Amino acid sequence: MTWGTPSIGDFVWYLFPQLPNCNPGPKPRPALIIGVEEREDGILVRVVYGTSKNVTKLKIGEVAITKANHSSAYALAGLAYDTKFDFKVIIDVPWTDEYFKVPGKKFHGHTPKLGTLHVSVFHAFQIAHRSAEKR
């Protein structure tokens, strides 16, 4: 793996574990990086779970990026489907090819990066994160 250090606000292609198990999940899905820690043994990232299921039914701590309502944010994120992110499901994992995969469309080269969080939805993501922390 020769990927550089990811950045907070990057959307990545990720094998999100089926919790409470912490092994890589069976299917890649988008995730948002909300924390990056460089350690002696490698990079640890904090990621928020993303799914294309039930995007129109948001609960506390969830926020969606949809093509119809957030066209600029959707394009910059590099998403293939309308996607919601659930701030009640956040985990820390190593930045390795065991958990992260290069997507089929490599807009950012040979890296798991799909895209970047757009400023127009940043506030909504902050609110979702804060409301999930209060639960």
C-alpha positions as CSV (number, residue, x, y, z in Angstrom):
1,M,0.0,0.0,0.0
2,T,1.4,3.4,-1.0
3,W,-1.4,5.7,-0.1
4,G,-0.7,9.0,1.5
5,T,-2.2,10.2,4.7
6,P,-6.0,10.8,4.4
7,S,-7.6,14.0,5.5
8,I,-10.5,14.8,7.7
9,G,-13.5,15.4,5.3
10,D,-12.4,12.7,2.8
11,F,-15.0,10.2,1.6
12,V,-13.4,6.8,1.2
13,W,-14.3,3.3,0.0
14,Y,-14.3,1.1,3.0
15,L,-15.1,-2.4,4.2
16,F,-17.1,-1.2,7.2
17,P,-17.3,-4.0,9.9
18,Q,-20.6,-5.5,10.9
19,L,-20.5,-4.4,14.5
20,P,-19.7,-5.4,17.2
21,N,-17.2,-7.4,15.2
22,C,-14.2,-5.3,14.1
23,N,-13.1,-7.4,11.2
24,P,-13.5,-5.9,7.7
25,G,-17.1,-6.2,6.4
26,P,-18.0,-8.2,3.3
27,K,-18.9,-5.3,1.0
28,P,-17.3,-1.9,0.5
29,R,-19.3,1.2,1.1
30,P,-18.6,4.9,1.5
31,A,-17.4,6.3,4.8
32,L,-16.5,9.8,5.9
33,I,-13.2,10.4,7.7
34,I,-13.7,12.6,10.8
35,G,-10.3,11.9,12.5
36,V,-6.8,11.0,11.6
37,E,-4.1,10.0,14.0
38,E,-0.5,9.3,13.0
39,R,1.1,6.8,15.3
40,E,4.3,4.9,15.4
41,D,2.6,1.7,14.1
42,G,0.8,3.5,11.3
43,I,-2.2,5.8,10.7
44,L,-5.5,5.3,12.6
45,V,-8.6,6.9,11.1
46,R,-12.0,7.6,12.6
47,V,-14.8,6.9,10.1
48,V,-18.6,7.4,9.9
49,Y,-20.7,4.7,8.4
50,G,-22.4,5.5,5.1
51,T,-25.3,3.6,3.4
52,S,-27.6,4.1,0.4
53,K,-30.5,2.4,2.4
54,N,-33.4,4.5,3.8
55,V,-31.8,7.8,2.7
56,T,-35.2,9.6,2.9
57,K,-35.8,8.4,6.4
58,L,-33.3,10.2,8.6
59,K,-33.1,9.8,12.3
60,I,-31.2,11.8,14.9
61,G,-27.5,11.7,14.1
62,E,-28.0,11.0,10.4
63,V,-27.4,13.3,7.4
64,A,-27.8,12.5,3.7
65,I,-26.2,13.8,0.5
66,T,-28.5,13.4,-2.4
67,K,-28.0,14.1,-6.0
68,A,-31.3,16.0,-6.3
69,N,-30.9,18.2,-3.2
70,H,-27.1,18.6,-3.0
71,S,-25.8,18.3,-6.5
72,S,-22.5,20.1,-5.9
73,A,-21.9,18.2,-2.6
74,Y,-22.9,14.9,-4.3
75,A,-20.4,15.5,-7.2
76,L,-17.5,16.5,-4.9
77,A,-18.1,13.6,-2.6
78,G,-17.6,11.1,-5.5
79,L,-20.7,9.1,-4.5
80,A,-22.5,6.7,-6.9
81,Y,-25.8,6.8,-5.0
82,D,-27.7,9.0,-2.6
83,T,-26.0,8.2,0.7
84,K,-26.7,8.9,4.4
85,F,-24.1,8.9,7.1
86,D,-24.9,7.8,10.6
87,F,-22.9,9.5,13.3
88,K,-24.1,7.0,15.8
89,V,-21.9,4.5,14.1
90,I,-18.3,5.7,14.3
91,I,-15.2,3.5,14.6
92,D,-11.4,3.8,14.6
93,V,-9.5,1.5,12.3
94,P,-6.0,1.4,10.8
95,W,-5.5,3.0,7.4
96,T,-4.6,-0.2,5.6
97,D,-5.7,-2.2,2.6
98,E,-7.3,-4.7,4.9
99,Y,-10.1,-2.1,5.5
100,F,-9.9,0.3,2.6
101,K,-10.2,-0.4,-1.1
102,V,-9.5,1.5,-4.3
103,P,-12.9,2.2,-5.9
104,G,-13.6,1.2,-9.5
105,K,-13.7,4.8,-10.7
106,K,-10.3,6.2,-9.6
107,F,-10.9,9.9,-9.7
108,H,-8.1,10.4,-7.1
109,G,-5.6,7.9,-8.4
110,H,-4.8,4.6,-6.8
111,T,-6.3,5.5,-3.4
112,P,-9.5,4.7,-1.5
113,K,-10.5,8.3,-1.7
114,L,-13.9,8.9,-3.4
115,G,-14.1,12.7,-2.8
116,T,-14.3,15.5,-0.3
117,L,-17.0,17.0,2.0
118,H,-18.5,20.1,0.4
119,V,-18.8,23.3,2.4
120,S,-22.5,23.5,1.6
121,V,-23.3,20.4,3.7
122,F,-20.6,20.9,6.4
123,H,-23.0,22.5,8.9
124,A,-25.6,19.7,8.5
125,F,-22.8,17.1,9.2
126,Q,-21.7,19.1,12.3
127,I,-25.3,19.1,13.6
128,A,-25.7,15.3,13.0
129,H,-22.5,14.7,14.8
130,R,-23.4,16.8,17.8
131,S,-26.9,15.3,18.1
132,A,-25.5,11.8,17.9
133,E,-23.1,12.6,20.7
134,K,-25.9,13.7,23.0
135,R,-27.7,10.4,22.7
